[in-house]
Amino acid sequence: MEYLFVFAQSHEEFRVPELLSISELHGFTIGFDRYANVLDNAIKRPFMILMLDKEEHAHILAQRCILIKSVHEFYAEGASYEMLHEQNSRARLQWERYIPDTSFKFFVLGYNSTISQRRQRQIIESFAYMDFLGKIEMKNPEVTLTVFEECMFPTGRAPDGGLHKDGEFTQVYFGRLVVHGTARSLMGTFDVKKRQYFGNTSMEAEISLLMANQTLASPGKLIYDPFIGTGSMAYTTAYFGAFVYGSDIDGRQMHKTPGIIRAASQYGVASRIMDLCTFDVTNHPWRCGSFFDAIITDPPYGVRAGAKRLGRKKIREDRLQSAIPRPNEPYIPPTKPYELSQLVTDLVLLARYLLRPGGRLVFFLPTVSAEYAPPDINTVLCEGMELVANSLQDFGSWGRRLITIKKTAHAEYLPPSFDSIREAEESRDTHVPAHKDFREKYFQGFKRDNER
């Protein structure tokens, strides 16, 4: 059966991966038959007509998918109201059971347009041929019939200063409301501004919820964040029932009364934070692999905080002799910058070692818009790891991509050596990804080499 999905107007490229992830989690499929060759363009519009086997599946998606506003049983569509009514008449078998004694109301909404009360009444009256005999109930009707007008601007967006201008009529949809999207209310629950503990690198609520959905977080699963920071993704994955383990090279948020635990208590998920440890992922304590169900992280890429790993930036000849430790002073190991392309390569290899077969690695990768190319992602993949989704959050001259990678191999792998420079030289890979030296490019304004 076909259902009309109405999406929030944000993160268009995240919609389909989120739908597919939640359907995979619950063991059912979604049909995209109408968009076999035009899916890239379809996701830019707020409406999609998708196939589901059961109405129950629509409820599951609406309760979990952050980007769904509502789901409707689809009756008809058209480039004009004449076409809509003709198609709706042919769909009589779907709605005739509501004719005799079902209370109902109509809901009319325009996208990129404002529909006056007078015109709404005219639109509703044009459906008089349906002959509904039930009571009109505006508060709690048994059936809500929905009409959506889609209007578009020729340039794809409203003209400058045209916040209250209407677009050109493109399409109209008609159906029966099945369920409102309830998961979007979680954005308020996890609002960073209301959190007891946060920092300047804390991930916004909507994105952390989307990332949690990509991990297929659910009760009983074990999820790891190797760059946990202030714990934004830990709270959302734990909220969906997963147990979370976190680590970071900077342990300040874990000392004394851990800030992460305080915030987790605020959300009622402190019991699902298994442990928080301070260590460098390139010197990790994991002595066996294949036990995490997912790895979720937002690696530091140098805009607000740069990535670090243990080691000295440069060994000076006059400092070859180790310093004599002072009594009663803790040893603070030296750190050096962790270049982003090296970090991403190492992260994928670490995930292959730590994940169970079928487990997922979900992380954000910043890229330079003018330089990005698909090989940037393909080159970080390795044997046994497969790309599931690559969704762009566009900021103009740069963007960040939510990458989802699945472990397809069942073989046991050795832990990575974390010597990505040597391994890159051995592989003789000449492709330079757009995210290499991202920090330097960011602070230079993304100028090309000949402009610097």
C-alpha positions as CSV (number, residue, x, y, z in Angstrom):
1,M,0.0,0.0,0.0
2,E,1.2,3.5,-0.8
3,Y,1.7,6.1,1.9
4,L,2.4,9.8,1.7
5,F,5.3,10.9,3.9
6,V,5.6,14.6,4.9
7,F,9.1,15.5,5.9
8,A,10.6,18.4,7.9
9,Q,12.5,20.9,5.7
10,S,15.9,20.1,7.0
11,H,18.7,17.7,6.2
12,E,17.2,16.4,3.0
13,E,20.0,13.9,2.3
14,F,19.5,12.3,5.6
15,R,15.9,11.3,5.0
16,V,16.3,8.1,3.0
17,P,19.2,6.7,5.0
18,E,17.2,7.2,8.2
19,L,14.1,5.5,6.8
20,L,16.2,2.5,5.6
21,S,18.0,2.2,8.9
22,I,14.8,2.1,11.0
23,S,13.1,-0.3,8.6
24,E,16.2,-2.6,8.8
25,L,16.2,-2.4,12.6
26,H,12.5,-3.5,12.7
27,G,12.8,-6.1,9.9
28,F,10.6,-4.7,7.1
29,T,11.2,-3.0,3.7
30,I,10.2,0.3,2.2
31,G,9.4,0.5,-1.5
32,F,10.8,3.4,-3.5
33,D,9.3,2.3,-6.8
34,R,8.2,5.7,-7.9
35,Y,11.7,7.1,-7.6
36,A,13.8,4.5,-9.2
37,N,15.8,7.0,-11.3
38,V,14.9,10.3,-9.7
39,L,15.6,9.7,-6.0
40,D,18.3,12.5,-5.8
41,N,15.7,15.1,-7.0
42,A,12.8,13.6,-5.0
43,I,14.6,14.1,-1.6
44,K,14.7,17.8,-2.2
45,R,10.9,18.0,-2.0
46,P,8.9,17.7,1.3
47,F,6.6,14.9,0.1
48,M,7.4,11.3,-0.9
49,I,5.0,8.5,-1.8
50,L,6.4,5.2,-0.5
51,M,5.3,1.6,-0.3
52,L,4.7,-0.2,3.0
53,D,3.3,-3.7,3.6
54,K,1.4,-2.7,6.8
55,E,0.1,0.5,8.4
56,E,1.8,-0.6,11.5
57,H,5.1,0.1,9.8
58,A,4.1,3.7,9.3
59,H,3.6,4.1,13.0
60,I,7.0,2.5,13.7
61,L,8.8,5.0,11.4
62,A,6.9,8.0,12.7
63,Q,7.8,7.1,16.3
64,R,11.5,6.8,15.6
65,C,12.5,8.9,12.5
66,I,13.4,12.4,13.4
67,L,12.7,13.9,10.0
68,I,9.1,12.6,9.6
69,K,6.4,15.2,10.3
70,S,3.4,12.9,9.4
71,V,2.4,9.9,7.4
72,H,-0.8,9.6,5.4
73,E,-2.6,6.8,3.5
74,F,-2.2,8.0,-0.1
75,Y,-5.3,8.4,-2.2
76,A,-4.5,10.7,-5.1
77,E,-2.2,13.3,-6.5
78,G,-2.3,15.6,-9.6
79,A,-0.8,18.6,-11.3
80,S,-4.3,20.2,-11.0
81,Y,-7.3,19.6,-8.8
82,E,-9.2,18.1,-11.8
83,M,-6.5,15.4,-12.1
84,L,-6.6,14.9,-8.3
85,H,-10.3,14.4,-8.2
86,E,-10.3,12.0,-11.1
87,Q,-7.6,9.9,-9.5
88,N,-9.4,10.1,-6.1
89,S,-12.6,8.8,-7.7
90,R,-10.8,5.8,-9.0
91,A,-9.4,5.2,-5.4
92,R,-13.0,4.9,-4.0
93,L,-12.3,1.4,-2.6
94,Q,-9.8,2.9,-0.2
95,W,-12.0,5.4,1.4
96,E,-15.6,4.3,0.9
97,R,-15.7,2.5,4.2
98,Y,-15.6,5.9,5.9
99,I,-18.7,7.2,4.1
100,P,-21.6,5.9,6.4
101,D,-21.0,7.0,9.9
102,T,-17.4,8.1,10.5
103,S,-16.7,11.5,12.0
104,F,-14.1,13.5,10.0
105,K,-12.4,16.8,9.2
106,F,-10.3,18.2,6.4
107,F,-6.9,19.7,6.8
108,V,-5.5,21.9,4.0
109,L,-1.9,23.0,4.0
110,G,0.3,24.8,1.4
111,Y,4.1,24.3,1.0
112,N,5.7,27.6,-0.1
113,S,2.3,29.2,-0.2
114,T,-0.3,30.6,2.1
115,I,-3.9,29.4,1.5
116,S,-6.6,31.8,2.6
117,Q,-9.6,30.6,4.7
118,R,-11.9,31.3,1.8
119,R,-9.9,29.2,-0.6
120,Q,-9.5,26.4,1.9
121,R,-13.3,26.2,2.2
122,Q,-13.5,26.1,-1.6
123,I,-11.0,23.2,-1.8
124,I,-12.8,21.3,0.9
125,E,-16.2,21.7,-0.8
126,S,-14.7,20.4,-4.1
127,F,-14.6,17.0,-2.4
128,A,-18.4,17.0,-1.9
129,Y,-18.7,14.0,-4.3
130,M,-17.2,11.7,-1.6
131,D,-20.6,12.0,0.2
132,F,-19.3,11.5,3.7
133,L,-22.3,11.2,6.0
134,G,-20.6,11.2,9.3
135,K,-20.3,14.1,11.7
136,I,-17.8,16.9,11.1
137,E,-15.7,16.9,14.2
138,M,-12.8,19.4,14.4
139,K,-11.3,18.3,17.7
140,N,-11.2,14.5,17.8
141,P,-12.4,13.1,14.4
142,E,-12.1,9.4,13.6
143,V,-10.6,10.4,10.2
144,T,-8.6,13.4,9.1
145,L,-8.5,13.9,5.4
146,T,-5.5,15.9,4.3
147,V,-4.8,18.1,1.3
148,F,-1.3,19.3,0.6
149,E,-0.5,21.9,-2.1
150,E,3.1,21.9,-3.2
151,C,4.4,25.2,-4.7
152,M,7.9,25.7,-5.9
153,F,10.0,28.7,-6.8
154,P,11.7,28.7,-10.3
155,T,15.1,29.1,-8.7
156,G,14.4,26.5,-6.1
157,R,14.1,29.0,-3.2
158,A,12.2,32.1,-2.3
159,P,13.5,35.3,-3.9
160,D,15.6,37.6,-1.7
161,G,13.4,39.3,0.8
162,G,10.4,37.2,-0.3
163,L,9.7,35.5,3.0
164,H,5.9,35.9,2.4
165,K,5.8,35.3,-1.3
166,D,4.1,32.3,-2.7
167,G,5.7,29.9,-5.2
168,E,4.2,28.5,-8.4
169,F,1.6,25.7,-8.0
170,T,3.3,22.3,-8.8
171,Q,1.4,19.4,-7.3
172,V,-1.4,18.6,-4.9
173,Y,-1.7,15.5,-2.8
174,F,-4.7,13.9,-1.0
175,G,-4.9,11.2,1.7
176,R,-5.9,10.2,5.2
177,L,-3.8,11.0,8.2
178,V,-2.3,7.9,9.7
179,V,0.1,9.3,12.3
180,H,2.0,12.4,13.3
181,G,5.8,12.1,13.6
182,T,6.3,12.0,17.4
183,A,10.1,11.6,17.3
184,R,10.7,15.2,16.5
185,S,9.7,16.2,20.0
186,L,13.0,14.6,21.2
187,M,14.8,17.6,19.7
188,G,13.5,19.6,22.6
189,T,14.3,16.9,25.1
190,F,17.9,16.8,24.1
191,D,18.3,20.5,23.4
192,V,21.9,21.4,24.2
193,K,20.9,24.7,25.8
194,K,18.9,22.8,28.4
195,R,21.6,20.3,29.2
196,Q,23.4,20.4,32.5
197,Y,26.7,19.7,30.9
198,F,27.9,20.8,27.5
199,G,30.8,22.3,25.7
200,N,31.7,24.3,22.5
201,T,31.9,21.0,20.5
202,S,28.6,19.5,21.7
203,M,26.6,18.2,18.8
204,E,23.1,19.7,18.3
205,A,20.2,17.5,19.3
206,E,18.7,16.8,15.8
207,I,22.0,15.6,14.4
208,S,22.9,13.4,17.4
209,L,19.4,11.8,17.1
210,L,19.9,11.2,13.4
211,M,23.3,9.6,14.1
212,A,21.8,7.4,16.8
213,N,19.3,6.1,14.3
214,Q,22.0,5.3,11.8
215,T,23.7,3.0,14.4
216,L,20.4,1.0,14.8
217,A,20.6,1.7,18.5
218,S,18.1,-0.5,20.4
219,P,17.9,-2.2,23.8
220,G,20.8,-4.6,24.6
221,K,23.2,-3.3,22.0
222,L,26.7,-2.2,22.9
223,I,27.9,1.1,21.3
224,Y,31.3,2.8,21.5
225,D,32.3,6.4,21.1
226,P,36.1,6.8,20.8
227,F,36.0,10.6,20.8
228,I,33.1,11.0,23.3
229,G,33.9,14.7,24.3
230,T,30.9,16.0,26.1
231,G,28.8,12.9,25.3
232,S,26.1,14.2,22.9
233,M,25.8,11.0,21.0
234,A,26.0,8.9,24.1
235,Y,22.7,10.3,25.5
236,T,20.7,9.7,22.4
237,T,21.9,6.2,21.7
238,A,21.4,5.3,25.4
239,Y,17.9,6.8,25.2
240,F,17.0,4.3,22.5
241,G,18.1,1.5,24.9
242,A,21.8,0.8,23.9
243,F,24.6,0.5,26.4
244,V,27.4,3.0,25.8
245,Y,31.1,3.0,26.4
246,G,33.1,6.2,25.8
247,S,36.7,7.2,25.7
248,D,38.7,10.3,25.0
249,I,42.3,11.5,25.1
250,D,41.1,14.5,27.2
251,G,39.8,13.2,30.4
252,R,38.7,16.4,32.0
253,Q,35.0,15.7,31.5
254,M,35.5,12.4,33.4
255,H,37.3,13.5,36.5
256,K,35.6,14.0,40.0
257,T,31.9,14.2,39.3
258,P,31.8,13.4,35.6
259,G,29.9,16.0,33.5
260,I,28.7,13.2,31.1
261,I,27.2,11.3,34.0
262,R,25.4,14.4,35.3
263,A,23.9,15.0,31.9
264,A,23.0,11.3,31.4
265,S,21.2,11.4,34.8
266,Q,19.2,14.4,33.5
267,Y,17.9,12.1,30.7
268,G,17.5,9.1,32.9
269,V,20.1,7.0,31.0
270,A,23.0,7.1,33.5
271,S,22.7,3.4,34.1
272,R,23.3,2.7,30.4
273,I,26.7,4.5,30.4
274,M,28.8,1.5,31.0
275,D,32.1,3.3,31.6
276,L,34.2,6.3,30.6
277,C,37.9,6.0,30.1
278,T,40.8,8.3,29.2
279,F,43.1,7.0,26.5
280,D,44.4,7.6,23.0
281,V,42.7,5.4,20.5
282,T,46.0,4.8,18.8
283,N,47.1,3.2,22.1
284,H,43.9,1.6,23.1
285,P,43.4,-1.2,25.6
286,W,41.2,-3.5,23.5
287,R,42.9,-6.9,23.5
288,C,40.1,-8.6,21.5
289,G,37.7,-7.4,18.8
290,S,34.3,-8.1,17.3
291,F,32.2,-7.2,20.3
292,F,30.7,-3.7,19.7
293,D,27.4,-3.5,17.7
294,A,28.2,0.1,16.6
295,I,30.7,2.8,16.8
296,I,29.4,6.4,16.7
297,T,31.6,9.5,16.9
298,D,32.3,13.0,15.8
299,P,36.1,13.1,15.4
300,P,37.7,16.5,16.2
301,Y,38.7,18.1,12.9
302,G,40.3,21.3,14.1
303,V,37.6,24.0,13.7
304,R,36.8,24.3,17.5
305,A,39.2,21.6,18.7
306,G,42.0,19.8,16.9
307,A,42.6,16.0,17.1
308,K,45.6,14.9,19.2
309,R,47.4,11.6,19.6
310,L,50.2,10.5,21.9
311,G,53.7,11.4,20.7
312,R,56.1,14.2,20.2
313,K,55.8,16.7,17.4
314,K,59.5,16.7,16.7
315,I,62.4,15.1,18.5
316,R,65.2,17.6,19.2
317,E,68.7,16.3,19.4
318,D,69.4,18.4,22.6
319,R,66.4,16.7,24.3
320,L,67.2,13.1,23.5
321,Q,68.0,12.5,27.2
322,S,64.8,11.9,29.2
323,A,64.0,14.4,31.8
324,I,64.2,13.5,35.4
325,P,60.7,13.2,36.9
326,R,59.9,15.6,39.7
327,P,58.6,14.0,42.9
328,N,54.8,14.2,43.6
329,E,54.1,15.4,40.1
330,P,52.0,13.4,37.6
331,Y,53.5,12.5,34.3
332,I,51.7,14.3,31.4
333,P,52.4,12.5,28.2
334,P,53.2,14.7,25.2
335,T,50.7,14.8,22.3
336,K,51.0,15.7,18.6
337,P,48.4,16.7,16.0
338,Y,46.4,13.9,14.4
339,E,45.9,14.8,10.8
340,L,42.2,14.2,9.7
341,S,42.8,11.9,6.7
342,Q,45.1,9.8,8.8
343,L,42.5,9.7,11.7
344,V,39.6,8.7,9.3
345,T,41.7,5.9,7.8
346,D,42.7,4.6,11.3
347,L,39.1,4.9,12.5
348,V,37.7,2.6,9.8
349,L,40.4,0.1,10.5
350,L,39.7,0.3,14.2
351,A,36.0,-0.2,13.5
352,R,36.7,-3.3,11.4
353,Y,38.6,-4.7,14.4
354,L,36.1,-3.8,17.1
355,L,32.7,-4.3,15.4
356,R,30.7,-7.5,15.2
357,P,29.8,-8.7,11.7
358,G,27.0,-6.4,10.5
359,G,28.0,-3.7,13.0
360,R,28.0,0.0,11.9
361,L,30.5,2.8,12.0
362,V,28.8,6.2,12.0
363,F,30.8,9.4,12.0
364,F,31.0,12.9,10.6
365,L,33.6,13.8,7.9
366,P,34.2,17.5,7.0
367,T,35.0,18.2,3.4
368,V,35.8,21.1,1.2
369,S,32.9,21.6,-1.2
370,A,34.9,22.6,-4.2
371,E,37.3,19.7,-3.9
372,Y,35.1,16.8,-2.7
373,A,34.9,13.8,-5.0
374,P,33.4,10.3,-4.3
375,P,36.9,8.7,-4.2
376,D,37.4,10.6,-1.0
377,I,35.1,8.1,0.8
378,N,36.0,5.1,-1.3
379,T,39.7,5.4,-0.5
380,V,39.1,5.1,3.3
381,L,37.2,1.8,2.9
382,C,39.0,-1.4,3.4
383,E,38.4,-5.1,3.0
384,G,35.3,-6.2,4.9
385,M,33.8,-2.6,5.2
386,E,31.1,-1.4,3.0
387,L,29.6,2.1,2.6
388,V,25.9,2.3,3.6
389,A,25.1,6.0,3.5
390,N,26.8,9.3,2.7
391,S,24.7,12.4,3.6
392,L,25.8,16.0,3.2
393,Q,25.1,18.8,5.6
394,D,26.0,21.8,3.5
395,F,27.6,24.9,5.0
396,G,28.5,26.6,1.7
397,S,32.3,26.5,1.0
398,W,32.5,23.4,3.2
399,G,30.2,20.8,4.6
400,R,30.2,17.7,6.8
401,R,29.2,14.3,5.6
402,L,27.5,11.8,7.8
403,I,29.2,8.5,6.8
404,T,27.7,5.1,7.7
405,I,29.9,2.1,7.0
406,K,28.9,-1.5,7.7
407,K,31.2,-4.4,8.6
408,T,30.3,-7.2,6.1
409,A,33.2,-9.5,6.9
410,H,32.9,-12.4,9.3
411,A,36.7,-13.0,9.6
412,E,38.7,-11.9,12.6
413,Y,41.1,-9.0,12.0
414,L,44.2,-7.9,13.8
415,P,44.1,-4.5,15.5
416,P,45.3,-1.7,13.3
417,S,48.9,-0.5,13.5
418,F,47.9,3.2,13.3
419,D,50.8,3.9,11.0
420,S,48.6,5.2,8.2
421,I,51.4,7.3,6.6
422,R,53.5,4.2,6.1
423,E,50.5,2.2,4.9
424,A,49.5,4.9,2.4
425,E,53.0,4.9,1.0
426,E,53.0,1.1,0.7
427,S,49.6,1.2,-1.1
428,R,50.9,4.0,-3.5
429,D,47.5,5.7,-3.4
430,T,47.9,9.0,-5.3
431,H,44.5,10.3,-4.5
432,V,44.5,13.3,-2.1
433,P,41.1,13.5,-0.4
434,A,39.4,16.9,0.1
435,H,39.4,16.4,3.9
436,K,43.2,16.1,4.1
437,D,44.7,19.0,6.1
438,F,41.2,20.3,6.6
439,R,42.1,22.5,9.6
440,E,44.7,24.4,7.6
441,K,42.2,24.8,4.7
442,Y,39.5,26.0,7.0
443,F,41.6,28.8,8.5
444,Q,42.9,29.8,5.1
445,G,39.4,30.3,3.8
446,F,39.5,27.3,1.5
447,K,41.6,29.1,-1.0
448,R,43.2,26.9,-3.7
449,D,46.9,26.3,-3.8
450,N,47.4,29.0,-6.4
451,E,45.5,31.6,-4.3
452,R,47.3,31.0,-1.0
